[in-house]
Amino acid sequence: MTAALDLAPIWLTLRLAATSTLLLMILGTPLAWWLAHTPSRMKSLVEAVTALPLVLPPTVLGFYLLILLSPDSTIGGAWISLTGDNLTFSFSGLVIATMIYSLPFAVQPLQAGFEAVGRAPLEAAASLRAAPWDAFLTVASPLALRGYLTALVLSFAHAIGEFGVVLMVGGNIPGRTKVISIAIYEHVETLEYAQAHALSALLLVFSFVVLALVYSINRRFPVAAG
Amino acid sequence: MGTLDVDIRLGLPDFSLEVAHSFALKGITALFGPSGCGKSTLLRVIAGFERGARGRLALGGEVWQDARRFVPPHRRGVGYVFQDTRLFPHLDVAGNLRYAERRAPSGGVARSDVIEALDLGPILGRRPGRLSGGERQRVAIGRTLLIHPRLLLMDEPLAALDGHRKHDLMPYIARLPGAFDVPILYVTHSIDEVTRLADDIVALSEGRLLAAGEVAATLERLDLPPVSGRFEAGSLIQARVKGVDRQFMLTLLDVAGQEMVMPGMAVPEGTDLRLRVRARDVSLARRRPEEISIRNILAGRVAEIAAEPTTAFAEVLVDIGGGQNLRARLTRASVSELGLTPGIEVFALIKSVAFDRRALPRRNDPAAYEGRHGAGARYGAGARYGD
């Protein structure tokens, strides 16, 4: 273990996971709320699309994202004219890719949480003069706390460990798109086993702690609907 | 307060509700019927919880719903007491009360009055999960009062409670309209609750209005299938306690100038009581019977006879004076044998009476209720007294 451990991939990974998780919670909550309450027939379709990242190989997802975000595409082109920057092989592109990849890990626990709360407490809140937005913040959200915590922890952890999609969309640019998993891959390729070992062990421990956290959350916050 | 004007239709896959009625909204109005008749659904429509309902809804001229408008539930100012209470489990009792209080218009009901009226003081710090069924329902009622409702909707608030707790909670509910100046629409399938609590009754059957009006008058109508069902059908009569027979432990009652007796009830003299007499517990005789164990025999005249051609029975309405009527269920054979026709003099033999603790009028004299509640509770509510 001669070469010092390069910390840049770790910070980049944390920044990526934090940003994408934050945005996911903001965008995933209304989607999960809609899925939990809609009588629409579109619901199963939207649920299926949301769950796609669970079954697709990351390379397939990454391939389509690469095409979708490329400078020649509508979205990628618009982004360039707005910010002057590429979406592919950039941090912003990685955030978008990570959000899509982690979508089910945020939406599904939230949806389950809102469904467990149900309509009854919302009707009670409405009968106490609480507007829908008020009822969402003061009744549905506290009762779905466990769903929020699970969604938060799972999508953050999932973003940390991602490899395939990042490689496809972001490549391997130090300080820009080189996250931990890619750094490990590179260390192994160049036979720097000591560095690969350190980063791998870090991810292993981190993943274990996160999962232990999720399960203890599930014990401590039983679904409080009723 | 004005009236609650309802003219709505709601089609559900296996059920349709179609009700047009103007609720007078004074005191407690019972929305009565068997389960599945649509009474709870109607309550939900009035609260604004059933978006599929079509038609018109207005309270005192303020339109809640018509072809163009739909006022959302939280802007109707209607309190709703759910059968399953729906207290917020993440807040303690005080927190639940505060939730309502914060959203109420200013100048509403005082928190301390509600806590006192419903005896919530000792349980303020507890979580809903640690309350008994009766306590939970009292908190739910208190929470609803604190939004200063213009109308209180109660959906079978006693249904989930056992008999004893039911009777403990009833006096709290009976006091609400007078103490907090709020009319109540009270959904129930129990005729017992109707006669104890309600001033008016609106009876539903299979999603349609069956009958509506003052409780006693509606229950004795012969032109309708009995709203309470054959078994419980009967009439309400008013009585005043006029004395006690200490030797035999009987309470003497004055009913339209005639005397009735009940087993000693320790109710003060002068108290007004409402008695419920089931039609099947009343027999008729042309002459006053002698040497008979039945003590309650009232003289009267046949007011109306409704024979049921498809059964063996007929219902006879007997005018016992003082504007009061008794309903009797006889066989058609008896009607024919006795030669009963309207106007003829008869004696009504009452085999059993259920007394209602609540006296009338109630609202002018809220304090009197307390005493009667105490008295009634000692003898078990709804005690039936046979001969």
Chai-1 contact restraints between the chains, C-beta under 6 A:
chainA,res_idxA,chainB,res_idxB,connection_type,confidence,min_distance_angstrom,max_distance_angstrom,comment,restraint_id
A,A120,B,R86,contact,1.0,0.0,6.0,A-B,restraint_1
A,E123,B,F49,contact,1.0,0.0,6.0,A-B,restraint_2
A,A124,B,R86,contact,1.0,0.0,6.0,A-B,restraint_3
A,A126,B,P73,contact,1.0,0.0,6.0,A-B,restraint_4
A,A126,B,H74,contact,1.0,0.0,6.0,A-B,restraint_5
A,S127,B,Y80,contact,1.0,0.0,6.0,A-B,restraint_6
A,L128,B,A100,contact,1.0,0.0,6.0,A-B,restraint_7
A,L128,B,R103,contact,1.0,0.0,6.0,A-B,restraint_8
A,L128,B,I147,contact,1.0,0.0,6.0,A-B,restraint_9
A,R129,B,H74,contact,1.0,0.0,6.0,A-B,restraint_10
A,R129,B,R103,contact,1.0,0.0,6.0,A-B,restraint_11
A,R129,B,I147,contact,1.0,0.0,6.0,A-B,restraint_12
A,A130,B,H74,contact,1.0,0.0,6.0,A-B,restraint_13
A,A130,B,R103,contact,1.0,0.0,6.0,A-B,restraint_14
A,A131,B,H74,contact,1.0,0.0,6.0,A-B,restraint_15
A,P142,B,H90,contact,1.0,0.0,6.0,A-B,restraint_16
A,A224,B,P89,contact,1.0,0.0,6.0,A-B,restraint_17
A,A224,B,H90,contact,1.0,0.0,6.0,A-B,restraint_18
A,G226,B,P89,contact,1.0,0.0,6.0,A-B,restraint_19
